[in-house]
Amino acid sequence: MAGDNGLLGNRRRRPTPQAACAVLMAASVLGGLYLALHWVQDHLRHYPFLVILFPPLAMASIAVVIPLFMFVSYQDDFKNMTPLNPRHFILISKRCYSALAKNNMKVTEKDL
């Protein structure tokens, strides 16, 4: 048991610029969600039909944030990619969602 280093083994995780960009993107998406929901709430008194915007806004933000969190969690599988590049972000999203779909919404390193 003395040599047991847990699930991640003896690896060290170092923050990379790509991971920092992904975290900032996730924070900005969630901040945008907050602002959008706040705007909708402010205008509900005059335009009650805007209540229908709550679910699509939440689903869209979750759909954008999930690949970013997976990118940060499994950085070794996304070498030479940055989420700031739209093509790379689409590739990251495709890989993440295809891995989620194949494995009943559970992802490990080998799945990506």
C-alpha positions as CSV (number, residue, x, y, z in Angstrom):
1,M,0.0,0.0,0.0
2,A,2.9,2.4,0.4
3,G,3.5,2.5,-3.4
4,D,-0.2,3.1,-4.1
5,N,-0.6,6.5,-5.6
6,G,-4.4,6.5,-6.1
7,L,-6.2,6.5,-9.4
8,L,-4.0,8.9,-11.2
9,G,-0.8,7.2,-10.4
10,N,2.3,9.2,-10.0
11,R,1.4,11.8,-12.6
12,R,1.7,15.5,-11.9
13,R,-0.8,17.9,-13.5
14,R,0.5,21.2,-14.5
15,P,-1.7,24.0,-15.7
16,T,-1.3,24.7,-19.3
17,P,-2.3,27.9,-21.2
18,Q,-4.9,25.8,-23.1
19,A,-6.4,24.7,-19.8
20,A,-6.5,28.3,-18.5
21,C,-8.2,29.4,-21.7
22,A,-10.8,26.6,-21.3
23,V,-11.5,27.6,-17.7
24,L,-11.9,31.3,-18.7
25,M,-14.2,30.2,-21.5
26,A,-16.3,28.2,-19.2
27,A,-16.5,31.1,-16.7
28,S,-17.4,33.5,-19.5
29,V,-20.1,31.1,-20.8
30,L,-21.6,30.7,-17.3
31,G,-21.4,34.5,-16.8
32,G,-23.2,35.0,-20.1
33,L,-25.8,32.6,-18.9
34,Y,-26.3,34.5,-15.7
35,L,-26.6,37.8,-17.6
36,A,-29.0,36.3,-20.2
37,L,-31.2,34.8,-17.5
38,H,-31.2,38.1,-15.5
39,W,-32.2,40.0,-18.7
40,V,-35.0,37.6,-19.3
41,Q,-36.2,37.9,-15.7
42,D,-36.2,41.7,-15.9
43,H,-38.4,41.6,-19.0
44,L,-40.8,38.9,-18.0
45,R,-43.3,41.5,-16.6
46,H,-43.8,43.1,-20.0
47,Y,-43.2,40.0,-22.2
48,P,-44.3,36.9,-20.4
49,F,-43.6,34.7,-23.4
50,L,-39.9,35.1,-22.8
51,V,-40.2,32.4,-20.1
52,I,-39.7,29.9,-22.9
53,L,-36.1,31.1,-23.2
54,F,-35.0,29.7,-19.8
55,P,-34.5,26.0,-20.9
56,P,-32.8,26.7,-24.3
57,L,-30.3,29.1,-22.7
58,A,-29.5,26.6,-19.9
59,M,-29.1,23.7,-22.3
60,A,-26.9,25.6,-24.7
61,S,-24.6,26.8,-22.0
62,I,-24.3,23.3,-20.6
63,A,-23.6,21.9,-24.0
64,V,-20.7,24.3,-24.4
65,V,-19.3,23.9,-20.9
66,I,-19.2,20.0,-20.8
67,P,-16.5,19.7,-23.5
68,L,-14.5,22.5,-21.8
69,F,-14.5,20.6,-18.5
70,M,-13.6,17.4,-20.3
71,F,-10.8,19.2,-22.1
72,V,-9.3,20.3,-18.7
73,S,-9.8,16.9,-17.2
74,Y,-8.2,14.9,-20.0
75,Q,-5.6,17.3,-21.4
76,D,-3.2,14.6,-22.6
77,D,-5.8,13.4,-25.1
78,F,-6.1,16.9,-26.7
79,K,-2.5,17.7,-27.4
80,N,-1.9,20.7,-29.8
81,M,-5.5,21.8,-29.5
82,T,-6.9,25.0,-28.0
83,P,-10.5,25.6,-27.3
84,L,-10.2,29.2,-28.5
85,N,-9.8,28.0,-32.1
86,P,-13.4,27.3,-33.3
87,R,-12.2,24.3,-35.4
88,H,-10.4,22.8,-32.4
89,F,-13.5,23.4,-30.2
90,I,-15.7,21.6,-32.7
91,L,-13.3,18.7,-32.7
92,I,-13.1,18.6,-28.9
93,S,-16.9,18.7,-28.7
94,K,-17.3,15.9,-31.2
95,R,-14.8,13.7,-29.4
96,C,-16.4,14.4,-26.1
97,Y,-20.0,13.8,-27.1
98,S,-19.2,10.7,-29.1
99,A,-17.4,9.2,-26.2
100,L,-20.3,10.1,-23.9
101,A,-22.8,8.6,-26.3
102,K,-20.8,5.3,-26.7
103,N,-20.3,4.7,-23.0
104,N,-23.6,5.5,-21.4
105,M,-22.5,9.0,-20.4
106,K,-19.4,7.8,-18.6
107,V,-16.0,8.7,-20.0
108,T,-12.5,7.5,-19.1
109,E,-9.1,8.4,-20.6
110,K,-9.1,5.5,-23.0
111,D,-12.5,6.5,-24.5
112,L,-11.3,9.8,-25.9
